[in-house]
Amino acid sequence: MSTRKADVPVPSPLYRLLAALMLPDQAHSREQDWTVFFSHNLRRGSATSNGHVDDAGRTRLYFINLVNSRRSVDAKRGARVRALALATPHPFVESFKPLLLLAMTDLFPPPSISTSSQTNSPTPSDTLKKLYDCANNFSLAGMPNFTPAELAVLAATPSRRMFVESFPEFERGKIKALRAGSAGDSAGRGGNFDTHFYESKVRFNALEIPMRIPVEISEERVGGTSLIPLLGAIVNAPPRSLLDRRHAHLTLSSTRPTHALIVLLNAIITEKRVLFLGHGRPTSDVVDAVLAACALASSGCLRGFTARALPYAELGQVDDVFVASREGAGYIAGATNPTFASHPGWWDVLCDLSTGEVRVSSEIARPDETQLGKMLSGDGGMGTTSTMRVEKFEDPIDVKFIEDLRHMLAERYSESIIRDRVREYVYRFLQIAVAYDELHFPNTDTPLTSSSTSPWPRAESGFSVRGHGAIWSSGANKLEEINLYAHVIQGWKATTSYKYFISDMRARAKDTTRIRTLDAQHQLERLRRTKLSPRGAAEIYIALRDGVSTAAQITELLALMPEHRGGLEVLAFGLFHRALDARMAAYELLLRISLHPAGYHFYDKLNMMFKAAFVRMEGVKQGTQ
C-alpha cells in the first residue's frame, strides 16, 4: 500500500524482505503490533516531490505496518495473522494509524460480526483501493511552512496558541467572529487550536477521519516517538562500570566510568553498529527505541541517522546488513530475537531494553592512530585575563547531563523540556568540537572555524561584542573538557553526520536573515551564568538591541530563551541595570519582542515585577523624547 501516485516498482531487495518485515517474530502471540521500516533505494524522480531526498539523490519511503492476530485452533501456530503496510514519503507515519486500523477491520472483521454480514464485506482489493485513495487525497495545502527557528520555538513551548496566526483556520475564525461582532480573546489568541499539529480530514467507509499531523516534520524524527521510555530504561538502570571494555570513540577520556547513555550516544554519533534488543517484548518497543535513538542523537543539531536505521531487523538480514556493515558505516537497528545477543561479531554496542544494560562487543574494531584525537595542553587559548567567573559550571558535562535527566524523569518533566536538555548536551558537544579545531589548528581555517563558513568565526569579524561558542570557567576547565571528548570528536569527524554538519553550517552562514553581529547564544549564557561587570552586561544588552531587529532575528533569539529556562527574564533583568543606556536597550528590545507574533506569548509570561519595570521605562522613554 503506498501514498505515492506514481506507479513505482518496489525494489527487489525490499520485496524479498517485505514479508519478513511485515510479519515479525512471535507476531502470532500478540493480538496487535506495529512496526516501521524504511526504503532508501528509490532514485531521484521516482517518487513525488514530497519525498525526502538525500545527498545521493535517493528518495526515502517510510512504511507503517499493522499486524493483527486472532486465535484459531485450525490455524498454524494457533492463530491467523494478517499484516497491512502503508508506504509514504512523509515521516509522520503515526498519523496514518487510524486509516490502517479501519482498513484492517475491513480485511479482518471482528468475530462479533455475523457470517451473513461478512459475506457482504468488501473484498481485499476494494479495501486496498479505498486505503490508497484515502491516503493520497488528504491535503497539506493549509499547513504552515515554519522556519527552523520557528519550529525550535514551537517545540520548546507547551502553549497551544504559538504562531496561531499562521493557520488559515485561525484567519477564517477571526473574520467570522468579527462579522458577528464578537471578536475577543478566543478569536484573537487562537481559541481551541493546538498549533503543534495541523488538522486535516479524510473519508473512509463514509466516515470522516481526522488526520492530526505534527507541524515539526523532520527526517530524523520519525513517527513522533517519545524519548522518555528509552531514557528512563537506560538512565535508571542499575549502574554498571564500563571500564572493563573501554573504547576511544565510546568511553570518555577519564578515569571515572562513562555512563551507559553517553556510551550509546557516542556510538550513534561515531557510526558504530548499535542494536536494541527486546526479547519477549512487542516489536513496537524496539521500533520505538530505534526511532527515539535517532531523534536523541540528532536533537535538531545533526542529521544522517535515520538513513542508517533499521527499526526492525530479522535473521535474514544478518549477512547483508549486520556482517557487511562491520567494515563500513554502522547501523541503528532493533530486534526481538535473542540470537543476536550471542553473536558479538554482529554488533558493536547492544542495548537490552528489558534491563537498560548497554554492552560493548568483545569483537568491536579498535581505532588506529589516525582515528584518535590529540590531547592538548596550555591555557586553552583563554589566557589569564580572559578567565570568567562562572557560577555552578564546574561539574563534568556528562555527569551533569545524567543528573539532570534523572531528576527530570523522576519529577515527570514534559517531553519538550527533556528534549531541550538533550539538545543542549548535543549542542555543547558540537561547541567542544569547534573549540578542539580552533586550538588544534590555530593558524589554519578548518571547516569548523573558517570565518566565512562557521557560525562561530574565529576572528569574530563584524561582531559588536566579543565572544563565541561555549563558556568555560578557566583555560584549564576548557582543556579538560576538550580532552575528555577528543577521541569522540575525531571519530565523529570521519562520519557522514559530520559532512552533513559542515554542509548545514555553510548554508546557515550564508543566511542573511540571521543575527550576524554577535553570537547571541554565547552572550545570553554570559548573562545567565557569569559574573559580569556592569559595563560588560550593558554592552551585551546594547549589542542585542542593535543586532536583533527583524521578525526573523527576534524568532531566532526567542528560540534561545525557552520558557523552562526563564524565558525573557535574562533580558528583563536589564530593566534594573544601573546604567540608563543599558536599561533603555533592554526596554527597546523587549518592546519589539512584545509586538512579535510569538514574542507576546513570552512577554505575557513575565512576572509583574518585570512588567512594572517595563512600564516605568516606557515613561522614561517618552520623557526623553
N, C-alpha and C positions, 0 to 999 in steps of 0.2 A: 504494500500500500504506500503510495507516495503523494506528497503535496506538489510535486513537480508536474507541470502541464506538459513539458517536453517528454517525449517517449524515449527515455534513455535506458539502454540495457544495463542491468545490474552487472558490475564487473565479476568475472568468473571466480576470482578468489573469494569474494564475498558470497557469491552464490553457493559455493561449496560449503561455506561455514554457516550459511543462513539458518538452516535447520537446527544446528547445534547451539547457535547463539539465541535462537527464539525458544528453545526447549532446554533450559539449564538443568544441571544436575539436581536430582531429587524434586523436580517440578511436580511429580505425581503425588508427593507427600504434603503439598501445600494447596490450599483452596485457591489462592490468588498470589501472584508475584509480578513484579515489574523489573524489566531490565532496560538498559540504554546501551547502544553501541553506535559506532561511527563508521563512515566510509570516507576515506581520503583520496580515492583513486580516480575520481572524475576530473577530466581535464577542463581547462577554461573553455567556456562556450557550450558545455554540455548540460548546463543547468540554468535555471532562471537567474536573473540579475540579483535576486535576493540572497543567493548563496554566499557563504564566506569563502573568499579566495585567498589562498596563502601565497607566499613569495615564489613558490614553484609553479604557480598557475593552476593549482588543483582546487576544486570546489568540494567542500565538506558537506556531507549529509549526516543528519542526526536521526537515529532510529529510536523510537519509544515503543516498547514491546510489552504487551499484556499477556500473561499466562493464566489460564483458568483450568482447574481440575475438578472432577466430580467422581465420587466413589461409585464403583460398579464391579460387581462380582464377575461379570463376563469379560471385563477388560484386562489387558495385560498389566501387571503390577497393581491390579485392583483399582484402577482409576482411568477415566477417559480424560485426556489432556488436549487442550487446544490453545494455540497462540496466535496473536494478531499483532502485527507490527506496522507502524506508520513512519515513513521517511520524510524528512522535511529539511530545508536549508536553514531553518530557524533554530537557534539554540534553546529557546524557551519551550522545550518539549513537554514540560509538566502541564502546559495549558491545553494540550490535546488529550489529556487523560479522560475527561468526560465523554468525548467522542468515541474513544476506544471502548469504554465501558458500555455505552449504548450499542455499539456495533457488536460487541461480544455477546450481549443479551440476545440480539437477533440470531447470531450464529450458534449460540449455546443456550437455548431457553432454559430458565429455571425449572426444576422438577414440578413446581406447583402448576405450571401451565398444562392444561389437559391435552390429551392426544389429539382431539379434534381441532383444538386451537393450533397445535404445532403443524398440522397439515396445511394450514393457511399461512404459515410463517414464510417470510421471504427466503429466497434461495441464497446461498453464499455469494454468488456473483452479483445478485441485486444489492446485498448489504455492502459488498466491497465498492460497488459503483457509487452508492449513496455516500459512503465514507470518503471516497476520493473526491466527489463533487463538493461535499461539505467542507473538507479540509482546504480545498483550493478556492473556495468562494468567500471565506471570511476576509474582511478588509482591514488594512492598517493605514488607510488613507488619512485618517484624522489623528494618527499617533504623532505626538510632538517629536521633533528631531533635536534632542538636547545635546549640548556640547559636553565634552569630558568634565569640565569644571562644574557645569550644572548638574550632571549625574553624580559627581562627588558630593555636592551639597545635598542633593536629594537622598542619597544613600545614607548620609550621616544624621539625618533628622527624622524623628518619628512623626512630624507634622504631616497630616493628610492633605494639607492645602498648599504646600510649597509648589510654586510655579503653576498654580491652577489657571492663571490667565492664558497659558499656552494651549489649553484644551478647548476644542470647538464646542463641547458640551457646555462649558462654563459661559462662553460668549452667548450661546443661544439662551441659556437660562437667565443670564443677566438682562438681555434685551427683553425677554418675556416679562421679567419682574418689573422692569422699568415701565413697560407699556401698561402693566396692571397697577402701577403706582405704588408698588410695594418693594422697591429695591432697598434691601437692607443688608445686614451682615451676611445673611445666608447666601445672597447672590454675589455681593461684593467680595466676600472672603472665601467662597468655594463651596458652601453647602455641604453635601454629603460625599463629595468627591474624595477619592484616595488617589493622589497624583503619583503614587509609586506604581500604579497599574493603569493600563489602557483597557477600557471595557469595549468589547465587540460582541456580536451575536451571530450565530449561525443556526440554520434549521436542519433538524434530523428527525425523521419519522413524525413530521408535523409538530415537533417540539422546538421551541426557540431556546437554544442552549447558549448561556453566557460564556464568553471567552475572556478570561482575565489574564492579561499579558503584562509582564513586568516591563517597565519602560527602560530599565537598565539592562540592555541586551549586550552581552559580551561572549565571545567565543571561548573565554576562559572560565565562564560561569554558566555552566550548562544545567538546565533543569531546576534552577533556584534552590539547590541543595543547601541546607544549613551546615555551618561549620561546627556547631555546638556538640553534636553527638561524637564526632571524631576527636575533637579537642578534649572532651570530657573523658573519653576512653583512654587517651594517652597521658594527659596531664595528671589525672587522678589515679593512674595505675601505681601499684607498689614500686618504690624506687629500685632500680637495678643498675649497678655500675657497668658502664661500657668500656672501662679501662682495659678489660681483658682482650678487647678487639678494637684497638684504635686504628683510625684510618684518616689520613691527612685531609681528605675532602669532606669527611663526615663529622669527625670529632674536632672540637676547637683546640687550639694550641695552648693548653693549660694543664696543670697537674690535677685539677679537680675534674670530676666526671662531667661529661656532657649529657644534658637531659635528652631523653629519647625523642621528644618532639623536635628539638634542634637537629638531632641526627637525621630525622625524617625529612625536615625542611632542606637541610644541606644536600641530602641525597637527591631530592627532586630538582633543586636548583642546579646541581652539577651533573644532571642527566644520568644518574645511576638507574639500575633496574630495581624498581620499587614494586613490591607485591603486597596487596592487602588480602589476608586470608580470613574467611568467615565460615569455618567448618560448622555445619549444622544450623546455620543461620539462613534466613531468606536471601535470595540473590540480590534483592533490592538493597540490602545492607552493604554489601561490598561495592555495588554500583554507586551508592551514595558516598561511600568512603573515598572512592577514586575521584569522583566529581568534586567532593569537598577538598581533597588534596590539591587538585589543580587550582581551585579558587584560592586556597590557602597560600600557595607559593606565588601565585600571580598578584593577588591583593590590589589589582588595579595598577600595579607598577611594572610588571613583567608579563610576557606572553610566550607562547610556544609550547605550553604544557599539554593542552588537550590534543594537540597533534600527535603526541606520543602515548595517549591514553587508550587503554582497553578496559572499559568499566566492568565487563565480564569476560573472562577467558576460560577456555576449557582445554583438556589434554591434547586435543587435536591440533592445537596451535603451538605446541612445545617446540618443534623443530623450526617452524617458520618465524616464530617470534622470540621465544624465551632463550633458545640456544643461539639463534642467529644474531641476537642483539648484544651478545657478550662482547664482541669486538667493536661495536659502534654505539650509536646513541641508545640510551636506555628506554625504558617504558614505565608507565604507571598503570598497573593492572590490578584487577580484582578476581578472586577465585574462591570457590567453596570446597573444592576437592582437597582433602588433607594430603594427597600425594605430593603436592607442590612443596610442602614444608620439609619433606625428607630428601629434597634434591637441591642443596645449596648452590649447585652449579647453574641453576635456572634463574636465580635472583641474587641481587646484591644486598638488599635490605628488605626484611619481611616484617610486616605489622600484623600481629594477631589481634583481630577485632574483639575476640572473646575475653582476652586478658589485658589488652592495651600494651602488650610487650612488643618492643621493637628490637629485632635481631639483625646483626651484621653477618653476612655469609662468611664462612671459613674459606671460601674459594674466591672471594672478591679480588679483582685485579688491583694491584698497588700502583700508584702514580710514580712515574720516573722523575728524574731531577727537573726536567723541563716543565713538569706539571705541578711543581711545588713553588709556593711563594717564598720570597726572600724576606727574612727578618730585618727590621730597620732599627737604628739606634740614633740618638741625638736628642734634640729638644722638640721634635715633632713639627718643626717649622714654625713654632709659635714664639720662641724666644722668651726672655724673662719679662719683657714689657707687655706681652700680649696675653698673659695668663688671666683668665676670667675667674671670678669668684662665683662658682655655680652652686646653687642650693640643691641638696639631695640628688646628686647626679653621679655619685662615685660607684654605685653598685655595678658589677659587670652587666652588660645589657641583656645577655641571655638569661641570667639569674633573675633580673628584674622582670623580664618578659614572662617567665614562667610563674613567678609570684603573682603578677598582675592577673594572668589568666586564671590561676587557681582561685583567686579572690573573686573575680568576675563570675566564674562558673558557680561558685558556692552561693553568691548573692543573686544569682539569676539575672545577670545583666542582659540587655537586649542583644539580638543578633547584630544590629548595626554598630553598637558600641564595641562588641568583641571583634567584629571585622575591622573596625578602625584601629584597634590596638594591634592586631596582626599586621595591618598595613603599615603602621608606624614602625614596627620592627623590621619589616622587609625594606622599607624606605631607608631606615638607618643603615642597613647592610649596604645599600647602594651608595649612600654617602661615604661610608667607610671605604668602599671600593674606589670612589673618586679620590679620596684623600690618599689612599695607597699609591695610586698612579701619580698624584701630584708630588709625593715625596720620593717615589722610586725613580721617576723620570723628571727631575727638577728643571732640566734645560731643554726638554722636548715636549712639543704639543702632541699628546697622546689622544686617541679617540675620545676619552672621557674628559680630558681637561683642555682641549683646544678652545680658545676664546671665541672662535667663530661657530662652534657646534655644541658647546656644553651649556646646560642650564646653570652651571656653577663655574663661570670663566675664571681662570687662574688670575689673570691680570685685573679682573673686575672693571674692565673698560666701560666707561659711561655710568658707573654706579655713583649715586649721590651720597651713599653711606657705605663704608667698607664692611666686608664680611660676607662669607658664603659657606654653604654646606653645613655640616654638623657642628655642634658646640661641645667643646671639651673643657674641663676644669683646669687642665695644665697640659704642657707638652708631653709629660710622662704618661698621663692618662690617655692622651691621644695615641701615643705609640703602643701602649699596652693593648688598646682596643684594636688597632690596625693589625698588630702582630697576632692577636687572637684569631683573626679571620683571614690571615694572609694566604694560607693554603686553600681555603674555601674559595676565596676570590680568584686565585689562579685557576682552580678547577672550573669555576663558572665562566671565566673568560674564554674557555675552549668550546662553549656550548652555542647552540642555536639561539637560546634565550638571550645570551649576551649580544649576539649580532642584531637581533630584533631591538634590543635596548638602545644600542648605538644608533640604529636607523630611526627609532622613535625620537631620541633626543635631538638628532639633527633636524628632523621635521619640526619638532617643538621650538627649536631655537629660531627657526625662520618665521614663526607665527608672530606677526607684528601686533596682534591684539593683546598679547600677554603683558604682564608687568615686566618692564625691562630695565628700570633704573635702580633696582635693588633686588636682593634675594629675600623676598617677603617672608618665607618660612623661617629663614635664619634670624631675621630681625625680630619676628614675633617670639621665637624661642628665647632670644636675648631678653625681651621684655618679661617673659614668663619666668625664666629660670636664673637669670644672672643679676647680680647687684650692680646696677649701672649708676654712674654719676648723673646728677640732674641734667647736665648738658648732653650727656650721651643718650639719655632717654628722649630728650627733646629733639635731638637730631633724627631719631627713628620716627617719631610722630610726624615731624615735618616732611621727611622723605616719603612716608606712606601717603600723606595728604597730597603731595606733589606728584607721586608716581601712580596713584590709583584714582582714575577719574572716569573712565568709560564704564558702561554696564558690564562688559566682558571682564574688565580688570577687577571690578567690585565682586563679581561672581567668583573669580579666581581667589580673591582674598577671603571671601566667606568660606570657601572650601577648606581653608587652613585654620578655621576657627569653629569647629563643631560644637554643638550645644553642650555635650558632656565634658568638654574641656574648658567650659566657661563662656563660650560664645564670644560676644563683643566685649566682655569685661576687660580683656587685655588692652583694648583700645580706650574703653571708657575710663580707666584709671588715669588716662592723660588729661581728663577734665579737672583733675585735682593737682596737676603739676604746678610747681611754684612759679614757673615762667609763663607769661601771658602768651607768647608765640606758640608754646607747646600746647597750652590749653585750647587756643584758637585752632590749631592744626587738628587736634583730636575732635573738636566740635565740628569743623567743616567736613571732615571725613565721615563722621557718624551721621551728619545730615544727609550726605549723598547716599549712605547706606540705607537710611530710614526711608528714602524715596525710591529705593530699588525694589523690583518685583519680589525678590527673595529676601532682600535686606530688611524689609519691615518686619518680617517674622522674627529675625534675630533681634531687632530693636525692641520689639514687644516683650522679649524675654528678659530684658534688663530690669533690675530691681529699681524701686522708687528713688533710692539714693542717687543712682547714676542718672535717672531721668530728670531729677530735680537739678542736678549739676548741669545737665544739657540745657534745660530751660534757662537757667541762670546765665550760661554762656551765650544763649540766644539774645538775651537782653544786653549783654556786654557788646556783642556784635552790632546790634542796632544802635547802641550808644556811640560807637566809634565811626559810624557812617555819617 
